């Protein structure tokens, strides 16, 4: 498996995002339209792709600037065929390293209460639930906002 730092313009990224969105449409249920409006790639500049031994992209993640020294983790996904091998953790670790190199000191993210695997992943990697949800997720009970200091 190979990690590739790239941009949303990479041709493999849109396919993975379509798979992610289809997965989230099922797990989010009736709430999907609300969350989907905040998951575009327009403002994303930094994408990590995970390529299998044949060079096929099987996972992705991104970081998006939120504030001067804070970035948001976005679009984390591993294809169903590649799950259960710790690959999401590899993507997340690569994103954290890249964020540090770019000068970010804090990462934050939003996931849903129904995303139990994502919650376990982030907790395992040192992310802690924020006292209050940020931005558009403020007051949304199904949202879980988390953060990690990179200092």
Secondary structure, 3 states (H helix, E strand, C coil): CEEEEECCCCCCHHHHHHHHHHHHHHHHHHHHHHHHCCCCCCCCCEEEEEECCCCCEEEEEEEEEEECCEEEEEEEEECHHHCCCCHHHHHHHHHHHHHHHCCCCEEEEEEECCCHHHHHHHHHCCCEECCCCCHHHCCCCCEEEEEEECC
